Amino acid sequence: MDLKSRIKDGVATLDRRMRPWAQRSQANGWAYEFLLFGLKQAWACLFGGLMLVLLVGTYLFWPHDAALARYDFLVLASVAIQALLLLLKLERWDEAAVILIFHMVGTVMEIFKTAHGSWIYPEDSLLRIGDVPLFTGFMYACVGSYIARIWRLFDITFIRYPPFWSAHVLAVLIYLNFFTHHYVTDMRLGLFVLSALLFGRTWFVFTPDRVQRRMPMLLGLMLVALFIWLAENLGTAAGAWIYPSQREGWHMVPIEKLGAWYLLMTISFVLVSLVHRPLDACVERLREGIRGAV
């Protein structure tokens, strides 16, 4: 039995043991659903969680006189994690292909941003392009991996999703603005408005347990951006990268960065939608009803 099958068996065993308790009262049912929600979220964050452990662990324990640079170790460890996820069938190959695209998109932006002094990688390494250590692309890949995994784990569908092409136009405009705002007017506010126009009426439907729940899509994107901002604070505290204002000593990343992470989340979501096409929740319920009747 492979690891993926063992994990599924473990989840089934947990459900058999906990389900009777969950069915005793409504409060128990809610508590069990919240537990499952947390477990699925943690499982979806597997890649990102392992990366954070590596960033903090190497900051605390990596020998200063080691023959292998800390950043280079992070590159090798990131490649190993990605390979294991595929080998153990915890990530699909088509998802990995999209995540690779996001990896490359992120690396190109990193090269440009570090050249303009937006942030700094203070340690030396060999595996790098210009001022950018190669492990940085995997930090973007973590975001793509999370979205791809959460989409499957929660069987996500959508209500009033905008035309498929329009989300991709928005993603391209967002990505271009990350570069062009250094030379012309920053269009960030306009992009926030455009994203609100496109996704303001959109809800995503997810299933933590047996009952479908829903949340406004804009709220969902902002909540994930908030957690990425918290992870960014941990990453900068661990010296993986720093902002110019942190040269003289660490302080929290300005909350304004949430806007950038929200926009980056939108790009990541749109890229993953190339693999997991946004399905209409009402249509899917109708199809299930037809299949049940047949």
Buried (B, 14 or more C-beta within 10 A) or exposed (E): EEEEEEEEEEBEEBEEEBEEEBEEEEEBBEBBBEBBBEBBBEBBBBBBBBBBEBBBEBBEEBEEEEEEBBBBBBBEBBBEBBEEBEEEEBBBEEBBEBBBBBBEBBBBBBBBBBEEEBBBBEBEBEBBBEBBBBBBBBBBBBBBBBBBBBBBBBBBBBBEBBEEEBBBEBBEBBBEBBEEEEEEEEBBEEBBEBBEEBBEBBBBBBBBBEEBBBEBBBEBBBEBBBBBBEBBBBBBBBBBBBBEEBEEEBEEBEEEBBBBBBBBBBBBBBBBBBBBEBBBBEEBEEEEEEEEEE
